[in-house]
Each structure stands twice: as C-alpha cells, then as structure tokens.
Amino acid sequence: MSGHSKWSTIKRKKEKTDGARAKIFTKIGREISVAVKESGADPNNNSKLYDLIAKAKANNVPNDNIDRAIKKASSEGNKNDYVDMVYEGYGPCGVAVIVEALTDNKNRTAGDLRHYFDKFGGNLGQTGCVSFMFERKGIVVVENNKLSEDKVMEDCMEVGANDFHFEEDAVEISCEPNDLHIVNKGLIEKGYKVLSADAVMVPSTYTTIDDPDLQNKMSLLLDHLEDNDDVQQVFHNWEMPDEPDED
C-alpha cells in the first residue's frame, strides 16, 4: 500500500507544516469563511462548518482562532469573497495532479500555479485533462491508539462507512463523499479521535518516477503547491518512494 494511503500523505504534510501553523490556520480560516457565508454560523445546522471545526481542532487551531474566524465571516463588514477553483496538470513523467483552491483573485492563483508547474518540469493543463483518472471519496482518518479491528469494523458499519484500512498509527475510513459529515460526526460521537475528514480525489492508477532528479522536482512541485495560501488540497497519482528508515 506504499504511496496509496492518504494518511501517509497527511503525515508528510504535518511533518512539513508543524513549523508553519499560521499557514494552516489561514487555509482553514478561508474554508470556515466560505462555509459560514453559505450556510450560517451554527455548526448544528451547518454540516460543513461542523466538519471544519473538527478539522481545525485536529490541527491544533486554538478555539479563539476558530471563534474569530466564524465571527468575522458572520459580520456584515466582511468583504472576503473566495471562489472555489480546481486546476489540473501534469508533473514530471506525466504524474497527474489536481489542485483545489479558494481564491479572491483567480488570475493571481492561476499565474502562480502555472509558474510552479513550468519551473519543476510539468505543465498546467485544461479542465478534465487528468480528473478522469481519479474517483472522489470521503476519507476519515482516526488515531489508532490500540484499536480493535473488529470494533472498528462494527462502528464503521453503524455510521455508514464503506471500508477501512488499518495502519500502525491510524485507521483510514472511506465513505461516499455525501456521507462524509454523517460518518465523521458518528465516529466523533463514538469517541474516536479524528485526525482529518475530507472529500478527496483517489487515483485509479499510479505513476512511478525512477530518476532521482525528477523525484526531487516532483517533491518541490508539491511543496510549492501546498505552501501557496490559495491552495487548499493537492491530489496526485505519484507512487511516492518509501522514506528511508532513520538510524
């Protein structure tokens, strides 16, 4: 399952972003702003906001930051208008890449992303050029603190999940995208520590890169995309090499 697990990608992101928590707060803050504007400030009546608050807490966003983001989005003077954008392209060796963004300036975001793709041996493509290689799924990742596989299976069936995958430190649970909120909330109410809950694009096939220089370029492309303030999520079908074991 090397390279196929969303949790391995999350761990990679967390390792790279633990020193830049402000950037994580900014990205989640944008999502909260959009969710509040769309469906109101009450998480009990706004499933997207409920999930985002859980996501913020899983990323150690302080409660004060969450409350401020909700209040700011609710205020009449809030003029931030973010637009959902999806960009598709190719990295080195034809690796398929999908970028989901929230932006208040589409020209700026498109220009930035095109620059990253060009700089690191890829190219930004047209809408639909790679998305046919992916399937949208809801993925909930929970902490594996000595969980019973039988109990997880039972609970997953009760909350409406489709499947689960055990790893040493986490369990990755999949569901239909429209069921993500129900599954996420159900697992939280059953006492699980949810590390992430997102609708993600899962590739149907994977691409390998054998050349170390091109591997480095692909890593740099992903780093630059993920570090961009407008970018919310990045999906790809790169069969990432295993990290070397530390002594």
C-alpha positions in Angstrom: 0.0 0.0 0.0 3.0 2.3 -0.2 2.0 5.6 -1.6 -1.7 4.7 -1.8 -2.7 5.8 1.7 -4.0 9.3 2.4 -2.5 9.0 5.9 1.0 8.7 4.5 0.3 12.0 2.7 -1.1 13.6 5.8 2.0 12.6 7.8 4.2 14.1 5.1 2.2 17.3 5.2 2.2 17.5 9.0 6.0 17.0 9.2 6.5 19.8 6.7 3.9 22.2 8.3 4.3 21.8 12.0 6.7 24.8 11.9 4.2 26.8 9.9 1.0 26.5 11.9 -0.1 30.0 10.9 -0.4 28.9 7.3 -2.7 26.0 8.3 -4.8 28.4 10.3 -5.1 30.7 7.3 -6.2 27.9 5.0 -8.8 26.5 7.4 -10.0 30.1 8.2 -10.8 30.6 4.5 -12.8 27.4 4.4 -14.7 28.4 7.5 -15.4 31.8 6.0 -16.9 30.2 2.9 -18.9 27.7 4.9 -20.4 30.4 7.2 -21.3 32.6 4.3 -23.0 29.7 2.5 -25.0 28.1 5.4 -24.7 30.2 8.6 -22.6 30.3 11.8 -24.3 27.5 13.7 -22.4 24.2 13.3 -25.5 22.3 14.4 -27.3 23.5 11.3 -24.2 23.7 9.1 -22.6 20.3 8.5 -19.7 21.8 6.5 -18.9 24.1 9.4 -19.2 21.3 11.9 -16.6 19.3 9.9 -14.3 22.3 9.6 -14.3 23.0 13.3 -13.4 19.3 13.9 -10.7 19.7 11.3 -9.4 22.9 12.9 -9.2 21.2 16.3 -7.4 18.2 14.9 -4.8 20.6 13.5 -4.4 22.3 16.9 -6.1 25.5 15.9 -6.9 27.4 19.1 -10.6 27.8 19.9 -10.1 31.6 20.0 -8.9 31.5 16.4 -11.9 29.3 15.3 -14.4 31.7 17.1 -12.8 34.7 15.5 -13.0 33.2 12.0 -16.7 32.4 12.5 -17.5 35.9 13.8 -15.5 37.6 11.1 -17.3 35.6 8.4 -20.7 36.4 10.0 -20.1 40.2 10.2 -21.7 42.4 7.6 -18.4 44.2 7.0 -16.7 41.0 5.8 -15.8 41.6 2.2 -13.8 38.5 1.6 -15.3 36.6 -1.4 -13.4 33.4 -2.1 -14.1 31.3 -5.2 -13.7 27.6 -5.4 -11.3 26.7 -8.3 -9.9 23.4 -9.5 -6.8 23.2 -11.6 -5.4 20.1 -13.3 -2.0 19.4 -14.8 1.0 17.1 -15.1 4.2 16.8 -13.1 7.4 15.2 -14.2 7.0 11.8 -16.0 3.3 12.6 -16.6 2.2 12.4 -12.9 -1.4 13.6 -12.7 -2.0 16.5 -10.4 -5.3 18.1 -9.2 -5.2 21.3 -7.2 -8.2 22.6 -5.2 -8.0 26.3 -4.3 -10.0 29.1 -2.6 -9.0 32.4 -4.1 -10.1 36.0 -4.2 -8.0 36.6 -7.3 -8.2 33.9 -10.0 -5.6 35.5 -12.2 -3.0 35.6 -9.4 -3.7 32.0 -8.4 -3.6 30.6 -12.0 -0.4 32.5 -12.6 1.3 31.2 -9.5 0.3 27.6 -10.2 1.4 27.8 -13.9 4.8 29.1 -12.7 5.2 26.2 -10.3 4.3 23.6 -12.9 6.7 25.1 -15.5 9.5 25.5 -13.1 9.5 21.9 -11.9 9.1 20.1 -15.2 5.4 19.9 -15.6 2.6 21.8 -17.2 -0.8 23.2 -16.2 -3.5 21.6 -18.3 -7.1 22.1 -19.3 -10.1 21.2 -17.1 -10.7 17.5 -17.3 -7.2 16.5 -18.5 -6.5 14.3 -15.5 -9.6 14.2 -13.3 -10.9 11.1 -15.2 -8.1 9.2 -13.6 -9.5 9.9 -10.1 -12.5 9.0 -8.0 -14.0 11.3 -5.4 -14.3 9.6 -1.9 -14.9 10.7 1.6 -11.9 9.8 3.8 -11.9 10.0 7.6 -8.6 9.3 9.3 -8.8 8.4 13.1 -6.0 7.8 15.5 -5.1 4.2 16.1 -4.5 4.0 19.8 -4.6 0.2 20.1 -8.0 0.0 18.4 -9.7 -3.4 17.9 -10.1 -4.1 14.2 -13.4 -6.0 14.9 -14.7 -3.0 16.9 -13.7 -0.5 14.2 -15.5 -2.7 11.6 -18.6 -2.7 13.7 -18.6 1.0 14.2 -17.8 1.7 10.6 -20.9 -0.3 9.5 -23.0 1.6 12.1 -22.0 5.1 10.9 -22.4 4.2 7.2 -18.8 3.9 6.0 -17.8 1.7 3.1 -14.4 0.4 4.0 -11.4 0.9 6.3 -7.6 0.4 6.2 -5.5 -0.2 9.3 -2.1 1.3 9.7 0.3 1.3 12.7 -0.7 4.8 13.9 -4.0 5.5 12.2 -7.1 4.0 10.5 -8.2 5.3 7.2 -12.0 5.0 6.7 -13.7 5.6 3.4 -17.3 6.5 2.5 -19.4 8.2 -0.1 -18.5 11.9 -0.4 -22.1 12.9 0.5 -21.9 10.8 3.7 -18.7 12.4 5.0 -20.4 14.5 7.6 -22.5 11.7 8.9 -19.6 9.3 9.1 -17.3 11.9 10.7 -19.8 13.0 13.3 -20.7 9.4 14.1 -17.1 8.5 14.7 -16.5 11.5 16.9 -19.6 10.7 18.9 -18.3 7.1 19.4 -15.1 8.5 20.9 -12.7 8.3 18.1 -10.0 11.0 17.7 -10.5 12.2 14.1 -7.2 13.4 12.6 -8.8 14.5 9.3 -12.1 14.3 7.4 -12.1 15.4 3.8 -13.6 14.6 0.4 -10.5 13.6 -1.6 -9.6 12.5 -5.1 -8.3 9.0 -5.1 -6.3 7.9 -8.2 -7.3 4.7 -10.1 -3.7 4.2 -11.3 -0.3 5.3 -10.1 2.8 6.7 -11.8 6.4 6.0 -10.7 9.4 8.2 -11.2 12.8 6.4 -11.3 15.1 9.4 -11.9 16.2 10.9 -8.6 16.4 14.4 -10.1 12.8 14.2 -11.4 11.7 12.8 -8.0 13.2 15.9 -6.4 11.4 18.1 -8.9 8.1 16.4 -8.2 8.6 16.9 -4.4 9.4 20.5 -5.0 6.3 21.0 -7.1 4.1 19.5 -4.4 5.8 21.6 -1.7 5.3 24.8 -3.6 1.7 24.0 -4.4 0.9 23.1 -0.8 2.7 26.2 0.6 0.6 28.6 -1.6 -2.0 30.4 0.6 -4.7 29.9 -2.1 -4.3 26.2 -2.3 -6.5 24.0 -0.1 -5.7 20.5 -1.2 -3.4 18.8 -3.7 -4.0 15.3 -5.1 -1.7 13.3 -7.4 -1.0 9.8 -8.6 2.7 9.7 -7.9 3.8 6.3 -6.4 6.0 8.1 -3.8 9.2 6.2 -2.8 9.4 4.9 0.7 11.1 7.2 3.2 14.5 5.8 4.3 14.4 4.4 7.9 16.2 6.6 10.4 19.0 5.1 12.5 
